[in-house]
Amino acid sequence: MNALRTARLVLREWREEDRDGWAAMNADPEVMEYFPATLDRALADAAFDRISTALSARGWGLWAVEHEGRFLGFTGLSPVGFEATFTPAIEIGWRLRRDAWGHGFATEAAQEVMRFAFDDLGIPELVSFTSVGNERSRSVMGRLGFTHDPCDDFDNPNVAEGDPLRRHVLYRLRAQGGSRSGEPG
């Protein structure tokens, strides 16, 4: 699989040397503020293995993001793994280390992933979602051109009932130039 590149970033397969940075990022309470919990090392390692294996197997997925040789987090594509009114769907998402916030890296990486999804894979629509209060991610979605219809908001079945993070907002973006058919390979 070839890496994706932007002016400042490389989106690439995961490397063993990313594992410690990944674990630290997922143990950071600020990074994980809008997730049900931080991840301990065992859970972070298991997620690392799942993400890197899926990317290698499909040739697309959640890419490790690198800036000037430094691991920043991930940006990429993932099939939505639960049933909802908007599934089946492909989600675009990102998670970056706290010290990488505020530099435009999430937007820049996501723009390249969107280009790849629409132009190379022929995906007709991407979705992105987060907990209602996650204004940082919602701002990125807006900058990327995603639109939000409150009628699409939903309770995420992967978040426990009663948890204030359960309610999610859904953003959508269709490929330019009309509808395309076909499921990515």
C-alpha positions as a Markdown table, in Angstrom:
| # | Residue | x | y | z |
|---|---|---|---|---|
| 1 | Met | 0.0 | 0.0 | 0.0 |
| 2 | Asn | 1.3 | 3.4 | -0.9 |
| 3 | Ala | 1.2 | 6.2 | 1.6 |
| 4 | Leu | -1.0 | 9.3 | 1.1 |
| 5 | Arg | 0.8 | 12.6 | 1.3 |
| 6 | Thr | -0.1 | 16.2 | 1.9 |
| 7 | Ala | 2.0 | 19.3 | 2.0 |
| 8 | Arg | 3.0 | 18.6 | 5.6 |
| 9 | Leu | 1.9 | 15.1 | 6.4 |
| 10 | Val | 2.4 | 11.4 | 5.5 |
| 11 | Leu | -0.5 | 9.0 | 6.1 |
| 12 | Arg | 1.0 | 5.6 | 6.1 |
| 13 | Glu | 0.8 | 2.0 | 7.5 |
| 14 | Trp | 1.4 | 1.6 | 11.1 |
| 15 | Arg | 4.9 | 0.8 | 12.4 |
| 16 | Glu | 5.9 | -1.0 | 15.6 |
| 17 | Glu | 7.5 | 2.2 | 16.8 |
| 18 | Asp | 4.1 | 4.0 | 16.7 |
| 19 | Arg | 2.8 | 1.7 | 19.5 |
| 20 | Asp | 4.1 | 3.7 | 22.5 |
| 21 | Gly | 2.8 | 7.0 | 21.1 |
| 22 | Trp | -0.5 | 5.4 | 20.3 |
| 23 | Ala | -0.8 | 4.0 | 23.8 |
| 24 | Ala | 0.1 | 7.4 | 25.4 |
| 25 | Met | -2.4 | 9.2 | 23.2 |
| 26 | Asn | -5.3 | 6.8 | 24.2 |
| 27 | Ala | -4.4 | 7.1 | 27.9 |
| 28 | Asp | -4.7 | 11.0 | 27.7 |
| 29 | Pro | -7.9 | 12.1 | 29.4 |
| 30 | Glu | -8.1 | 15.2 | 27.2 |
| 31 | Val | -7.7 | 13.3 | 23.9 |
| 32 | Met | -10.3 | 10.8 | 25.1 |
| 33 | Glu | -12.7 | 13.3 | 26.6 |
| 34 | Tyr | -15.5 | 12.4 | 24.2 |
| 35 | Phe | -15.0 | 8.6 | 24.4 |
| 36 | Pro | -16.5 | 6.5 | 27.2 |
| 37 | Ala | -13.0 | 5.8 | 28.7 |
| 38 | Thr | -9.3 | 6.1 | 28.2 |
| 39 | Leu | -7.6 | 2.9 | 27.0 |
| 40 | Asp | -5.1 | 1.0 | 29.2 |
| 41 | Arg | -2.0 | -0.4 | 27.5 |
| 42 | Ala | -3.6 | -3.8 | 26.8 |
| 43 | Leu | -6.7 | -2.2 | 25.2 |
| 44 | Ala | -4.5 | 0.2 | 23.2 |
| 45 | Asp | -2.3 | -2.6 | 22.0 |
| 46 | Ala | -5.4 | -4.6 | 20.9 |
| 47 | Ala | -6.8 | -1.6 | 19.0 |
| 48 | Phe | -3.4 | -0.9 | 17.4 |
| 49 | Asp | -3.3 | -4.5 | 16.1 |
| 50 | Arg | -6.9 | -4.4 | 14.8 |
| 51 | Ile | -6.4 | -1.0 | 13.0 |
| 52 | Ser | -3.0 | -1.9 | 11.5 |
| 53 | Thr | -4.3 | -5.3 | 10.3 |
| 54 | Ala | -7.4 | -3.9 | 8.8 |
| 55 | Leu | -5.5 | -1.2 | 6.9 |
| 56 | Ser | -3.0 | -3.8 | 5.5 |
| 57 | Ala | -5.8 | -6.2 | 4.5 |
| 58 | Arg | -8.0 | -3.7 | 2.7 |
| 59 | Gly | -5.4 | -1.2 | 1.5 |
| 60 | Trp | -7.5 | 1.6 | 3.1 |
| 61 | Gly | -8.6 | 2.3 | 6.7 |
| 62 | Leu | -7.2 | 4.3 | 9.5 |
| 63 | Trp | -3.7 | 5.6 | 8.5 |
| 64 | Ala | -1.0 | 6.6 | 11.0 |
| 65 | Val | -0.4 | 10.3 | 10.5 |
| 66 | Glu | 3.2 | 11.5 | 10.6 |
| 67 | His | 4.6 | 15.0 | 10.6 |
| 68 | Glu | 8.4 | 15.5 | 10.1 |
| 69 | Gly | 8.9 | 11.9 | 11.2 |
| 70 | Arg | 6.8 | 12.2 | 14.3 |
| 71 | Phe | 3.7 | 10.1 | 14.9 |
| 72 | Leu | 0.7 | 12.3 | 15.5 |
| 73 | Gly | -2.3 | 9.9 | 15.6 |
| 74 | Phe | -4.6 | 8.7 | 12.9 |
| 75 | Thr | -7.0 | 9.8 | 10.2 |
| 76 | Gly | -8.9 | 7.5 | 7.9 |
| 77 | Leu | -11.9 | 5.5 | 6.8 |
| 78 | Ser | -13.8 | 2.8 | 8.6 |
| 79 | Pro | -17.0 | 0.9 | 7.9 |
| 80 | Val | -19.5 | 1.8 | 10.5 |
| 81 | Gly | -19.7 | -1.2 | 12.8 |
| 82 | Phe | -23.3 | -1.0 | 14.1 |
| 83 | Glu | -26.8 | -0.7 | 12.6 |
| 84 | Ala | -28.4 | 2.7 | 12.4 |
| 85 | Thr | -30.7 | 4.6 | 10.0 |
| 86 | Phe | -27.6 | 5.7 | 8.0 |
| 87 | Thr | -25.8 | 2.4 | 7.7 |
| 88 | Pro | -24.2 | 0.8 | 5.9 |
| 89 | Ala | -21.8 | 3.7 | 5.6 |
| 90 | Ile | -18.1 | 4.6 | 5.6 |
| 91 | Glu | -17.0 | 6.9 | 8.4 |
| 92 | Ile | -14.1 | 9.3 | 8.2 |
| 93 | Gly | -12.5 | 10.0 | 11.5 |
| 94 | Trp | -9.4 | 11.2 | 13.2 |
| 95 | Arg | -7.7 | 11.2 | 16.6 |
| 96 | Leu | -4.5 | 13.2 | 17.2 |
| 97 | Arg | -2.2 | 13.7 | 20.1 |
| 98 | Arg | -3.0 | 16.8 | 22.2 |
| 99 | Asp | 0.2 | 18.6 | 21.2 |
| 100 | Ala | -0.9 | 18.2 | 17.5 |
| 101 | Trp | -4.2 | 20.1 | 18.0 |
| 102 | Gly | -4.6 | 23.6 | 16.6 |
| 103 | His | -2.2 | 23.2 | 13.7 |
| 104 | Gly | -4.7 | 22.2 | 11.0 |
| 105 | Phe | -3.4 | 18.6 | 10.8 |
| 106 | Ala | -6.8 | 16.9 | 11.2 |
| 107 | Thr | -8.3 | 19.0 | 8.5 |
| 108 | Glu | -5.3 | 18.6 | 6.1 |
| 109 | Ala | -5.1 | 14.8 | 6.6 |
| 110 | Ala | -8.9 | 14.4 | 6.3 |
| 111 | Gln | -9.0 | 16.4 | 3.0 |
| 112 | Glu | -6.5 | 13.9 | 1.5 |
| 113 | Val | -8.5 | 10.9 | 2.9 |
| 114 | Met | -11.7 | 12.4 | 1.4 |
| 115 | Arg | -9.9 | 12.8 | -2.0 |
| 116 | Phe | -8.8 | 9.1 | -1.8 |
| 117 | Ala | -12.3 | 7.9 | -0.8 |
| 118 | Phe | -14.1 | 9.7 | -3.5 |
| 119 | Asp | -11.6 | 9.6 | -6.4 |
| 120 | Asp | -9.7 | 6.3 | -5.8 |
| 121 | Leu | -12.4 | 4.2 | -4.1 |
| 122 | Gly | -15.5 | 5.7 | -5.6 |
| 123 | Ile | -17.3 | 5.9 | -2.3 |
| 124 | Pro | -20.4 | 8.0 | -3.0 |
| 125 | Glu | -20.8 | 9.4 | 0.6 |
| 126 | Leu | -18.8 | 9.7 | 3.8 |
| 127 | Val | -20.2 | 10.2 | 7.3 |
| 128 | Ser | -18.6 | 11.5 | 10.4 |
| 129 | Phe | -20.0 | 11.5 | 13.9 |
| 130 | Thr | -19.2 | 12.4 | 17.4 |
| 131 | Ser | -20.7 | 13.2 | 20.8 |
| 132 | Val | -22.9 | 16.3 | 20.8 |
| 133 | Gly | -20.4 | 18.3 | 22.9 |
| 134 | Asn | -17.3 | 17.6 | 20.8 |
| 135 | Glu | -17.0 | 21.1 | 19.3 |
| 136 | Arg | -13.4 | 20.5 | 18.1 |
| 137 | Ser | -14.3 | 17.6 | 15.9 |
| 138 | Arg | -17.6 | 19.3 | 14.8 |
| 139 | Ser | -15.5 | 22.3 | 13.7 |
| 140 | Val | -13.3 | 20.1 | 11.6 |
| 141 | Met | -16.3 | 18.5 | 10.0 |
| 142 | Gly | -17.7 | 21.9 | 9.1 |
| 143 | Arg | -14.3 | 23.0 | 7.6 |
| 144 | Leu | -14.3 | 19.9 | 5.5 |
| 145 | Gly | -17.7 | 20.7 | 4.0 |
| 146 | Phe | -19.8 | 18.1 | 5.8 |
| 147 | Thr | -23.4 | 19.1 | 6.6 |
| 148 | His | -25.4 | 18.3 | 9.7 |
| 149 | Asp | -29.1 | 17.7 | 9.9 |
| 150 | Pro | -30.3 | 17.4 | 13.5 |
| 151 | Cys | -32.9 | 14.8 | 12.2 |
| 152 | Asp | -29.9 | 12.4 | 11.7 |
| 153 | Asp | -28.6 | 12.6 | 15.3 |
| 154 | Phe | -28.7 | 9.3 | 17.1 |
| 155 | Asp | -27.8 | 7.4 | 20.2 |
| 156 | Asn | -24.6 | 5.5 | 19.7 |
| 157 | Pro | -25.2 | 1.9 | 20.6 |
| 158 | Asn | -21.5 | 1.5 | 21.5 |
| 159 | Val | -22.0 | 4.0 | 24.4 |
| 160 | Ala | -23.9 | 2.9 | 27.5 |
| 161 | Glu | -27.5 | 4.1 | 28.1 |
| 162 | Gly | -27.5 | 7.0 | 30.5 |
| 163 | Asp | -23.9 | 8.0 | 29.6 |
| 164 | Pro | -24.0 | 11.7 | 28.6 |
| 165 | Leu | -21.7 | 10.9 | 25.6 |
| 166 | Arg | -24.3 | 8.5 | 24.1 |
| 167 | Arg | -26.1 | 11.2 | 22.0 |
| 168 | His | -24.2 | 11.7 | 18.7 |
| 169 | Val | -24.4 | 14.2 | 15.8 |
| 170 | Leu | -24.1 | 12.8 | 12.3 |
| 171 | Tyr | -22.4 | 14.8 | 9.5 |
| 172 | Arg | -22.6 | 13.8 | 5.8 |
| 173 | Leu | -20.6 | 14.6 | 2.7 |
| 174 | Arg | -21.5 | 13.3 | -0.8 |
| 175 | Ala | -18.9 | 13.0 | -3.6 |
| 176 | Gln | -18.8 | 15.9 | -6.0 |
| 177 | Gly | -20.3 | 15.2 | -9.4 |
| 178 | Gly | -23.3 | 13.2 | -8.4 |
| 179 | Ser | -23.9 | 9.7 | -7.2 |
| 180 | Arg | -21.5 | 6.9 | -7.7 |
| 181 | Ser | -22.2 | 3.3 | -7.1 |
| 182 | Gly | -20.1 | 0.5 | -5.8 |
| 183 | Glu | -18.7 | -0.6 | -2.5 |
| 184 | Pro | -15.0 | -0.1 | -2.0 |
| 185 | Gly | -12.9 | -3.2 | -2.3 |
